[in-house]
Amino acid sequence: MSTIKGFVQNERIEIRENNGRSVCNFDICVSEGAQYKDTEGNYKPRTGWRALFVKVEMWGQKDKVQPMVEKLKKGSLVAVTGDLGMKSHEYNGQTYTNVSMMAYKVEPLVKG
């Protein structure tokens, strides 16, 4: 189990019903940030800024999933705890692989 922090990428997050359970899917962007602290404690600009997009899937009872989804807005910072994995799919004859997370817990965080 891992916990990652990132920014919500979706304008709208929908909850779908599946066999009596609710599921929501959304994407987060995990980045290294624009600065780093050197060995002397000074902040320096990062030259190779990188980002990783993670597809998050969360299952549960609607009364538990709904309040969590209502707190998520595009650009909001969240901590997601769950199992990381890779998912592949084909599109137009090419195979694409995404980093995914089956979430057990999603917590909105305050920027700052």
N, CA, C and O atoms as CSV, one atom per row, in Angstrom:
chain,resi,resn,atom,element,x,y,z
A,1,MET,N,N,0.841,-1.161,0.000
A,1,MET,CA,C,0.000,0.000,0.000
A,1,MET,C,C,0.899,1.241,0.000
A,1,MET,O,O,1.919,1.278,0.688
A,2,SER,N,N,0.507,2.253,-0.779
A,2,SER,CA,C,1.282,3.486,-0.909
A,2,SER,C,C,0.376,4.692,-0.739
A,2,SER,O,O,-0.836,4.600,-0.933
A,3,THR,N,N,0.966,5.821,-0.377
A,3,THR,CA,C,0.246,7.092,-0.343
A,3,THR,C,C,0.982,8.062,-1.246
A,3,THR,O,O,2.195,8.235,-1.128
A,4,ILE,N,N,0.237,8.699,-2.157
A,4,ILE,CA,C,0.810,9.700,-3.046
A,4,ILE,C,C,-0.003,10.980,-2.926
A,4,ILE,O,O,-1.186,10.949,-2.584
A,5,LYS,N,N,0.647,12.111,-3.211
A,5,LYS,CA,C,-0.023,13.406,-3.198
A,5,LYS,C,C,0.003,13.963,-4.603
A,5,LYS,O,O,1.006,13.843,-5.307
A,6,GLY,N,N,-1.097,14.573,-5.014
A,6,GLY,CA,C,-1.158,15.158,-6.335
A,6,GLY,C,C,-2.352,16.069,-6.478
A,6,GLY,O,O,-3.153,16.218,-5.555
A,7,PHE,N,N,-2.465,16.682,-7.652
A,7,PHE,CA,C,-3.531,17.628,-7.939
A,7,PHE,C,C,-4.578,16.986,-8.848
A,7,PHE,O,O,-4.241,16.362,-9.854
A,8,VAL,N,N,-5.851,17.146,-8.485
A,8,VAL,CA,C,-6.963,16.590,-9.261
A,8,VAL,C,C,-6.985,17.247,-10.639
A,8,VAL,O,O,-6.857,18.467,-10.748
A,9,GLN,N,N,-7.147,16.440,-11.692
A,9,GLN,CA,C,-7.118,16.928,-13.064
A,9,GLN,C,C,-8.494,17.041,-13.716
A,9,GLN,O,O,-8.611,17.633,-14.789
A,10,ASN,N,N,-9.534,16.492,-13.099
A,10,ASN,CA,C,-10.853,16.435,-13.721
A,10,ASN,C,C,-11.726,17.617,-13.321
A,10,ASN,O,O,-11.736,18.035,-12.163
A,11,GLU,N,N,-12.466,18.156,-14.305
A,11,GLU,CA,C,-13.441,19.212,-14.029
A,11,GLU,C,C,-14.589,18.657,-13.201
A,11,GLU,O,O,-15.077,19.310,-12.278
A,12,ARG,N,N,-15.016,17.444,-13.542
A,12,ARG,CA,C,-16.183,16.838,-12.905
A,12,ARG,C,C,-15.889,15.366,-12.647
A,12,ARG,O,O,-15.364,14.670,-13.516
A,13,ILE,N,N,-16.229,14.897,-11.458
A,13,ILE,CA,C,-16.026,13.492,-11.116
A,13,ILE,C,C,-17.394,12.868,-10.899
A,13,ILE,O,O,-18.162,13.308,-10.043
A,14,GLU,N,N,-17.688,11.849,-11.675
A,14,GLU,CA,C,-18.989,11.189,-11.580
A,14,GLU,C,C,-18.877,9.898,-10.787
A,14,GLU,O,O,-17.840,9.235,-10.776
A,15,ILE,N,N,-19.978,9.564,-10.123
A,15,ILE,CA,C,-20.071,8.297,-9.399
A,15,ILE,C,C,-21.008,7.397,-10.188
A,15,ILE,O,O,-22.123,7.795,-10.526
A,16,ARG,N,N,-20.555,6.187,-10.481
A,16,ARG,CA,C,-21.381,5.208,-11.193
A,16,ARG,C,C,-21.729,4.070,-10.254
A,16,ARG,O,O,-20.977,3.755,-9.331
A,17,GLU,N,N,-22.868,3.462,-10.497
A,17,GLU,CA,C,-23.291,2.295,-9.718
A,17,GLU,C,C,-22.910,1.035,-10.483
A,17,GLU,O,O,-23.050,0.975,-11.704
A,18,ASN,N,N,-22.425,0.026,-9.754
A,18,ASN,CA,C,-22.061,-1.239,-10.370
A,18,ASN,C,C,-22.317,-2.348,-9.349
A,18,ASN,O,O,-21.598,-2.468,-8.357
A,19,ASN,N,N,-23.340,-3.148,-9.602
A,19,ASN,CA,C,-23.697,-4.265,-8.710
A,19,ASN,C,C,-23.877,-3.833,-7.253
A,19,ASN,O,O,-23.400,-4.503,-6.337
A,20,GLY,N,N,-24.570,-2.710,-7.049
A,20,GLY,CA,C,-24.858,-2.248,-5.696
A,20,GLY,C,C,-23.738,-1.472,-5.030
A,20,GLY,O,O,-23.895,-1.002,-3.903
A,21,ARG,N,N,-22.624,-1.333,-5.704
A,21,ARG,CA,C,-21.504,-0.551,-5.164
A,21,ARG,C,C,-21.270,0.661,-6.050
A,21,ARG,O,O,-21.643,0.666,-7.223
A,22,SER,N,N,-20.659,1.670,-5.490
A,22,SER,CA,C,-20.350,2.886,-6.237
A,22,SER,C,C,-18.872,2.903,-6.607
A,22,SER,O,O,-18.023,2.408,-5.866
A,23,VAL,N,N,-18.585,3.481,-7.766
A,23,VAL,CA,C,-17.197,3.630,-8.205
A,23,VAL,C,C,-17.024,5.031,-8.784
A,23,VAL,O,O,-17.893,5.533,-9.498
A,24,CYS,N,N,-15.894,5.653,-8.467
A,24,CYS,CA,C,-15.560,6.926,-9.095
A,24,CYS,C,C,-14.135,6.824,-9.631
A,24,CYS,O,O,-13.285,6.143,-9.059
A,25,ASN,N,N,-13.898,7.510,-10.731
A,25,ASN,CA,C,-12.587,7.528,-11.369
A,25,ASN,C,C,-12.167,8.977,-11.561
A,25,ASN,O,O,-12.972,9.818,-11.961
A,26,PHE,N,N,-10.904,9.263,-11.275
A,26,PHE,CA,C,-10.373,10.592,-11.542
A,26,PHE,C,C,-8.862,10.483,-11.710
A,26,PHE,O,O,-8.258,9.472,-11.354
A,27,ASP,N,N,-8.268,11.528,-12.251
A,27,ASP,CA,C,-6.826,11.557,-12.497
A,27,ASP,C,C,-6.171,12.572,-11.567
A,27,ASP,O,O,-6.749,13.615,-11.260
A,28,ILE,N,N,-4.954,12.250,-11.122
A,28,ILE,CA,C,-4.172,13.229,-10.379
A,28,ILE,C,C,-2.808,13.382,-11.039
A,28,ILE,O,O,-2.302,12.454,-11.671
A,29,CYS,N,N,-2.222,14.563,-10.885
A,29,CYS,CA,C,-0.882,14.849,-11.387
A,29,CYS,C,C,0.051,14.937,-10.193
A,29,CYS,O,O,-0.147,15.751,-9.292
A,30,VAL,N,N,1.067,14.093,-10.198
A,30,VAL,CA,C,2.078,14.073,-9.146
A,30,VAL,C,C,3.338,14.676,-9.751
A,30,VAL,O,O,3.836,14.179,-10.761
A,31,SER,N,N,3.862,15.743,-9.147
A,31,SER,CA,C,5.052,16.378,-9.713
A,31,SER,C,C,6.139,16.529,-8.663
A,31,SER,O,O,5.884,16.485,-7.460
A,32,GLU,N,N,7.347,16.705,-9.149
A,32,GLU,CA,C,8.486,16.917,-8.261
A,32,GLU,C,C,8.554,18.351,-7.777
A,32,GLU,O,O,9.298,18.652,-6.843
A,33,GLY,N,N,7.797,19.237,-8.389
A,33,GLY,CA,C,7.843,20.642,-8.003
A,33,GLY,C,C,8.840,21.423,-8.828
A,33,GLY,O,O,9.651,20.848,-9.553
A,34,ALA,N,N,8.772,22.730,-8.713
A,34,ALA,CA,C,9.617,23.604,-9.511
A,34,ALA,C,C,10.929,23.937,-8.810
A,34,ALA,O,O,11.835,24.491,-9.433
A,35,GLN,N,N,11.046,23.601,-7.502
A,35,GLN,CA,C,12.261,23.913,-6.762
A,35,GLN,C,C,12.710,22.712,-5.941
A,35,GLN,O,O,11.936,21.789,-5.685
A,36,TYR,N,N,13.959,22.741,-5.540
A,36,TYR,CA,C,14.478,21.737,-4.616
A,36,TYR,C,C,15.416,22.436,-3.637
A,36,TYR,O,O,15.890,23.542,-3.898
A,37,LYS,N,N,15.676,21.786,-2.516
A,37,LYS,CA,C,16.571,22.353,-1.506
A,37,LYS,C,C,17.945,21.704,-1.667
A,37,LYS,O,O,18.068,20.480,-1.652
A,38,ASP,N,N,18.980,22.539,-1.823
A,38,ASP,CA,C,20.330,21.988,-1.971
A,38,ASP,C,C,20.915,21.615,-0.604
A,38,ASP,O,O,20.253,21.769,0.423
A,39,THR,N,N,22.162,21.124,-0.601
A,39,THR,CA,C,22.781,20.642,0.642
A,39,THR,C,C,23.006,21.747,1.669
A,39,THR,O,O,23.181,21.465,2.854
A,40,GLU,N,N,23.001,23.003,1.224
A,40,GLU,CA,C,23.180,24.133,2.141
A,40,GLU,C,C,21.845,24.714,2.608
A,40,GLU,O,O,21.815,25.689,3.359
A,41,GLY,N,N,20.738,24.108,2.159
A,41,GLY,CA,C,19.418,24.574,2.574
A,41,GLY,C,C,18.825,25.664,1.711
A,41,GLY,O,O,17.789,26.232,2.060
A,42,ASN,N,N,19.462,25.972,0.582
A,42,ASN,CA,C,18.949,27.002,-0.325
A,42,ASN,C,C,18.031,26.380,-1.368
A,42,ASN,O,O,18.293,25.281,-1.858
A,43,TYR,N,N,16.950,27.088,-1.708
A,43,TYR,CA,C,16.048,26.610,-2.746
A,43,TYR,C,C,16.597,26.983,-4.113
A,43,TYR,O,O,16.993,28.125,-4.346
A,44,LYS,N,N,16.617,26.011,-5.011
A,44,LYS,CA,C,17.135,26.196,-6.368
A,44,LYS,C,C,16.060,25.792,-7.370
A,44,LYS,O,O,15.269,24.889,-7.098
A,45,PRO,N,N,16.023,26.463,-8.544
A,45,PRO,CA,C,15.046,26.057,-9.561
A,45,PRO,C,C,15.409,24.697,-10.146
A,45,PRO,O,O,16.582,24.397,-10.367
A,46,ARG,N,N,14.394,23.884,-10.391
A,46,ARG,CA,C,14.591,22.563,-10.993
A,46,ARG,C,C,14.718,22.745,-12.502
A,46,ARG,O,O,13.915,23.456,-13.107
A,47,THR,N,N,15.714,22.115,-13.115
A,47,THR,CA,C,15.919,22.282,-14.555
A,47,THR,C,C,15.077,21.315,-15.379
A,47,THR,O,O,14.713,21.635,-16.510
A,48,GLY,N,N,14.764,20.160,-14.848
A,48,GLY,CA,C,13.994,19.165,-15.601
A,48,GLY,C,C,12.700,18.823,-14.882
A,48,GLY,O,O,12.558,17.720,-14.356
A,49,TRP,N,N,11.755,19.757,-14.854
A,49,TRP,CA,C,10.496,19.547,-14.148
A,49,TRP,C,C,9.750,18.382,-14.783
A,49,TRP,O,O,9.582,18.338,-16.002
A,50,ARG,N,N,9.302,17.437,-13.958
A,50,ARG,CA,C,8.622,16.248,-14.464
A,50,ARG,C,C,7.305,16.038,-13.729
A,50,ARG,O,O,7.153,16.422,-12.569
A,51,ALA,N,N,6.365,15.425,-14.426
A,51,ALA,CA,C,5.065,15.132,-13.820
A,51,ALA,C,C,4.660,13.710,-14.181
A,51,ALA,O,O,5.030,13.191,-15.235
A,52,LEU,N,N,3.900,13.094,-13.296
A,52,LEU,CA,C,3.368,11.754,-13.507
A,52,LEU,C,C,1.864,11.822,-13.306
A,52,LEU,O,O,1.396,12.329,-12.286
A,53,PHE,N,N,1.106,11.317,-14.267
A,53,PHE,CA,C,-0.345,11.297,-14.154
A,53,PHE,C,C,-0.786,9.907,-13.713
A,53,PHE,O,O,-0.373,8.902,-14.292
A,54,VAL,N,N,-1.622,9.859,-12.689
A,54,VAL,CA,C,-2.083,8.602,-12.111
A,54,VAL,C,C,-3.599,8.534,-12.222
A,54,VAL,O,O,-4.300,9.472,-11.840
A,55,LYS,N,N,-4.105,7.415,-12.750
A,55,LYS,CA,C,-5.544,7.176,-12.838
A,55,LYS,C,C,-5.994,6.514,-11.543
A,55,LYS,O,O,-5.530,5.426,-11.201
A,56,VAL,N,N,-6.905,7.178,-10.817
A,56,VAL,CA,C,-7.370,6.697,-9.518
A,56,VAL,C,C,-8.769,6.112,-9.661
A,56,VAL,O,O,-9.630,6.695,-10.321
A,57,GLU,N,N,-8.989,4.961,-9.043
A,57,GLU,CA,C,-10.303,4.310,-9.016
A,57,GLU,C,C,-10.629,4.007,-7.562
A,57,GLU,O,O,-9.817,3.428,-6.841
A,58,MET,N,N,-11.839,4.407,-7.132
A,58,MET,CA,C,-12.242,4.160,-5.750
A,58,MET,C,C,-13.626,3.534,-5.722
A,58,MET,O,O,-14.565,4.053,-6.325
A,59,TRP,N,N,-13.745,2.410,-5.013
A,59,TRP,CA,C,-14.998,1.683,-4.853
A,59,TRP,C,C,-15.492,1.827,-3.420
A,59,TRP,O,O,-14.699,2.011,-2.497
A,60,GLY,N,N,-16.800,1.743,-3.243
A,60,GLY,CA,C,-17.360,1.756,-1.896
A,60,GLY,C,C,-18.855,1.978,-1.924
A,60,GLY,O,O,-19.462,2.042,-2.993
A,61,GLN,N,N,-19.445,2.095,-0.757
A,61,GLN,CA,C,-20.865,2.402,-0.650
A,61,GLN,C,C,-21.053,3.876,-0.993
A,61,GLN,O,O,-20.222,4.714,-0.642
A,62,LYS,N,N,-22.164,4.189,-1.689
A,62,LYS,CA,C,-22.384,5.552,-2.159
A,62,LYS,C,C,-22.343,6.569,-1.021
A,62,LYS,O,O,-21.832,7.673,-1.207
A,63,ASP,N,N,-22.871,6.217,0.156
A,63,ASP,CA,C,-22.890,7.175,1.266
A,63,ASP,C,C,-21.488,7.498,1.791
A,63,ASP,O,O,-21.312,8.477,2.516
A,64,LYS,N,N,-20.498,6.689,1.434
A,64,LYS,CA,C,-19.111,6.976,1.816
A,64,LYS,C,C,-18.337,7.640,0.670
A,64,LYS,O,O,-17.468,8.479,0.908
A,65,VAL,N,N,-18.654,7.261,-0.564
A,65,VAL,CA,C,-17.947,7.802,-1.725
A,65,VAL,C,C,-18.433,9.219,-2.053
A,65,VAL,O,O,-17.621,10.093,-2.355
A,66,GLN,N,N,-19.741,9.451,-1.995
A,66,GLN,CA,C,-20.336,10.738,-2.381
A,66,GLN,C,C,-19.734,11.930,-1.623
A,66,GLN,O,O,-19.336,12.901,-2.265
A,67,PRO,N,N,-19.651,11.897,-0.275
A,67,PRO,CA,C,-19.083,13.058,0.432
A,67,PRO,C,C,-17.628,13.342,0.049
A,67,PRO,O,O,-17.211,14.499,0.010
A,68,MET,N,N,-16.864,12.295,-0.231
A,68,MET,CA,C,-15.472,12.471,-0.625
A,68,MET,C,C,-15.389,13.147,-1.989
A,68,MET,O,O,-14.587,14.060,-2.184
A,69,VAL,N,N,-16.216,12.698,-2.935
A,69,VAL,CA,C,-16.196,13.251,-4.288
A,69,VAL,C,C,-16.615,14.719,-4.280
A,69,VAL,O,O,-16.075,15.520,-5.043
A,70,GLU,N,N,-17.562,15.074,-3.434
A,70,GLU,CA,C,-18.035,16.460,-3.373
A,70,GLU,C,C,-16.936,17.429,-2.944
A,70,GLU,O,O,-17.016,18.617,-3.257
A,71,LYS,N,N,-15.925,16.955,-2.244
A,71,LYS,CA,C,-14.819,17.807,-1.789
A,71,LYS,C,C,-13.748,17.995,-2.857
A,71,LYS,O,O,-12.907,18.885,-2.731
A,72,LEU,N,N,-13.763,17.172,-3.906
A,72,LEU,CA,C,-12.711,17.214,-4.921
A,72,LEU,C,C,-13.073,18.166,-6.047
A,72,LEU,O,O,-14.134,18.045,-6.658
A,73,LYS,N,N,-12.198,19.100,-6.313
A,73,LYS,CA,C,-12.351,20.057,-7.408
A,73,LYS,C,C,-11.069,20.029,-8.231
A,73,LYS,O,O,-10.003,19.681,-7.723
A,74,LYS,N,N,-11.180,20.399,-9.504
A,74,LYS,CA,C,-9.990,20.441,-10.346
A,74,LYS,C,C,-8.954,21.369,-9.708
A,74,LYS,O,O,-9.266,22.495,-9.322
A,75,GLY,N,N,-7.725,20.880,-9.605
A,75,GLY,CA,C,-6.640,21.658,-9.033
A,75,GLY,C,C,-6.452,21.470,-7.540
A,75,GLY,O,O,-5.459,21.933,-6.979
A,76,SER,N,N,-7.407,20.786,-6.878
A,76,SER,CA,C,-7.257,20.598,-5.435
A,76,SER,C,C,-6.200,19.532,-5.147
A,76,SER,O,O,-6.068,18.545,-5.871
A,77,LEU,N,N,-5.457,19.762,-4.074
A,77,LEU,CA,C,-4.397,18.845,-3.658
A,77,LEU,C,C,-5.002,17.739,-2.802
A,77,LEU,O,O,-5.754,18.010,-1.866
A,78,VAL,N,N,-4.668,16.486,-3.129
A,78,VAL,CA,C,-5.199,15.341,-2.391
A,78,VAL,C,C,-4.082,14.359,-2.053
A,78,VAL,O,O,-3.055,14.299,-2.729
A,79,ALA,N,N,-4.312,13.594,-0.993
A,79,ALA,CA,C,-3.456,12.450,-0.661
A,79,ALA,C,C,-4.295,11.208,-0.918
A,79,ALA,O,O,-5.403,11.083,-0.396
A,80,VAL,N,N,-3.771,10.297,-1.716
A,80,VAL,CA,C,-4.490,9.078,-2.074
A,80,VAL,C,C,-3.693,7.881,-1.557
A,80,VAL,O,O,-2.503,7.745,-1.841
A,81,THR,N,N,-4.362,7.021,-0.796
A,81,THR,CA,C,-3.736,5.812,-0.269
A,81,THR,C,C,-4.379,4.601,-0.922
A,81,THR,O,O,-5.604,4.496,-0.975
A,82,GLY,N,N,-3.556,3.688,-1.419
A,82,GLY,CA,C,-4.085,2.498,-2.072
A,82,GLY,C,C,-2.980,1.666,-2.689
A,82,GLY,O,O,-1.808,1.784,-2.330
A,83,ASP,N,N,-3.380,0.821,-3.624
A,83,ASP,CA,C,-2.438,-0.071,-4.301
A,83,ASP,C,C,-2.098,0.477,-5.680
A,83,ASP,O,O,-2.985,0.668,-6.512
A,84,LEU,N,N,-0.808,0.732,-5.922
A,84,LEU,CA,C,-0.344,1.202,-7.225
A,84,LEU,C,C,-0.230,0.036,-8.193
A,84,LEU,O,O,0.058,-1.092,-7.793
A,85,GLY,N,N,-0.459,0.318,-9.472
A,85,GLY,CA,C,-0.327,-0.709,-10.490
A,85,GLY,C,C,-0.176,-0.082,-11.863
A,85,GLY,O,O,-0.056,1.136,-11.991
A,86,MET,N,N,-0.182,-0.912,-12.878
A,86,MET,CA,C,-0.100,-0.474,-14.268
A,86,MET,C,C,-1.279,-1.079,-15.009
A,86,MET,O,O,-1.625,-2.241,-14.794
A,87,LYS,N,N,-1.899,-0.290,-15.884
A,87,LYS,CA,C,-2.979,-0.790,-16.729
A,87,LYS,C,C,-2.655,-0.450,-18.171
A,87,LYS,O,O,-2.214,0.658,-18.479
A,88,SER,N,N,-2.877,-1.407,-19.044
A,88,SER,CA,C,-2.635,-1.201,-20.471
A,88,SER,C,C,-3.943,-1.270,-21.232
A,88,SER,O,O,-4.861,-2.000,-20.858
A,89,HIS,N,N,-4.014,-0.490,-22.316
A,89,HIS,CA,C,-5.170,-0.555,-23.203
A,89,HIS,C,C,-4.693,-0.257,-24.626
A,89,HIS,O,O,-3.643,0.350,-24.835
A,90,GLU,N,N,-5.488,-0.696,-25.588
A,90,GLU,CA,C,-5.151,-0.450,-26.987
A,90,GLU,C,C,-6.061,0.614,-27.559
A,90,GLU,O,O,-7.248,0.680,-27.242
A,91,TYR,N,N,-5.480,1.449,-28.410
A,91,TYR,CA,C,-6.232,2.500,-29.091
A,91,TYR,C,C,-5.588,2.712,-30.449
A,91,TYR,O,O,-4.390,2.981,-30.542
A,92,ASN,N,N,-6.379,2.591,-31.495
A,92,ASN,CA,C,-5.889,2.748,-32.869
A,92,ASN,C,C,-4.665,1.884,-33.157
A,92,ASN,O,O,-3.725,2.318,-33.823
A,93,GLY,N,N,-4.692,0.662,-32.648
A,93,GLY,CA,C,-3.623,-0.279,-32.937
A,93,GLY,C,C,-2.366,-0.115,-32.095
A,93,GLY,O,O,-1.403,-0.861,-32.273
A,94,GLN,N,N,-2.360,0.853,-31.179
A,94,GLN,CA,C,-1.198,1.044,-30.314
A,94,GLN,C,C,-1.566,0.710,-28.872
A,94,GLN,O,O,-2.701,0.920,-28.443
A,95,THR,N,N,-0.599,0.192,-28.139
A,95,THR,CA,C,-0.807,-0.136,-26.732
A,95,THR,C,C,-0.276,0.996,-25.864
A,95,THR,O,O,0.856,1.447,-26.036
A,96,TYR,N,N,-1.105,1.447,-24.933
A,96,TYR,CA,C,-0.737,2.503,-23.989
A,96,TYR,C,C,-0.776,1.932,-22.578
A,96,TYR,O,O,-1.654,1.134,-22.249
A,97,THR,N,N,0.162,2.336,-21.759
A,97,THR,CA,C,0.218,1.875,-20.373
A,97,THR,C,C,0.131,3.078,-19.444
A,97,THR,O,O,0.829,4.074,-19.635
A,98,ASN,N,N,-0.731,2.978,-18.435
A,98,ASN,CA,C,-0.928,4.050,-17.463
A,98,ASN,C,C,-0.620,3.562,-16.061
A,98,ASN,O,O,-0.803,2.387,-15.741
A,99,VAL,N,N,-0.149,4.481,-15.230
A,99,VAL,CA,C,-0.013,4.198,-13.804
A,99,VAL,C,C,-1.406,4.364,-13.201
A,99,VAL,O,O,-2.098,5.343,-13.480
A,100,SER,N,N,-1.809,3.408,-12.379
A,100,SER,CA,C,-3.143,3.459,-11.781
A,100,SER,C,C,-3.051,3.185,-10.286
A,100,SER,O,O,-2.063,2.640,-9.795
A,101,MET,N,N,-4.104,3.577,-9.576
A,101,MET,CA,C,-4.158,3.298,-8.148
A,101,MET,C,C,-5.575,2.916,-7.769
A,101,MET,O,O,-6.524,3.640,-8.068
A,102,MET,N,N,-5.715,1.769,-7.107
A,102,MET,CA,C,-6.979,1.362,-6.502
A,102,MET,C,C,-6.972,1.988,-5.113
A,102,MET,O,O,-6.254,1.536,-4.221
A,103,ALA,N,N,-7.784,3.041,-4.937
A,103,ALA,CA,C,-7.726,3.842,-3.713
A,103,ALA,C,C,-8.596,3.267,-2.606
A,103,ALA,O,O,-9.713,2.804,-2.841
A,104,TYR,N,N,-8.054,3.309,-1.394
A,104,TYR,CA,C,-8.803,2.948,-0.194
A,104,TYR,C,C,-9.205,4.198,0.575
A,104,TYR,O,O,-10.200,4.209,1.299
A,105,LYS,N,N,-8.408,5.252,0.402
A,105,LYS,CA,C,-8.645,6.480,1.151
A,105,LYS,C,C,-8.208,7.669,0.304
A,105,LYS,O,O,-7.133,7.643,-0.294
A,106,VAL,N,N,-9.037,8.712,0.251
A,106,VAL,CA,C,-8.713,9.946,-0.455
A,106,VAL,C,C,-8.954,11.099,0.509
A,106,VAL,O,O,-10.051,11.253,1.045
A,107,GLU,N,N,-7.924,11.903,0.725
A,107,GLU,CA,C,-8.030,13.027,1.655
A,107,GLU,C,C,-7.675,14.330,0.957
A,107,GLU,O,O,-6.568,14.464,0.435
A,108,PRO,N,N,-8.605,15.311,0.936
A,108,PRO,CA,C,-8.244,16.636,0.431
A,108,PRO,C,C,-7.216,17.274,1.370
A,108,PRO,O,O,-7.329,17.154,2.590
A,109,LEU,N,N,-6.223,17.945,0.806
A,109,LEU,CA,C,-5.188,18.630,1.585
A,109,LEU,C,C,-5.255,20.122,1.293
A,109,LEU,O,O,-5.716,20.533,0.228
A,110,VAL,N,N,-4.803,20.910,2.219
A,110,VAL,CA,C,-4.766,22.355,2.034
A,110,VAL,C,C,-3.441,22.707,1.385
A,110,VAL,O,O,-2.387,22.235,1.813
A,111,LYS,N,N,-3.495,23.559,0.327
A,111,LYS,CA,C,-2.255,24.006,-0.313
A,111,LYS,C,C,-1.477,24.876,0.658
A,111,LYS,O,O,-2.036,25.616,1.468
A,112,GLY,N,N,-0.151,24.753,0.538
A,112,GLY,CA,C,0.649,25.660,1.346
A,112,GLY,C,C,1.791,25.048,2.032
A,112,GLY,O,O,2.528,25.735,2.739
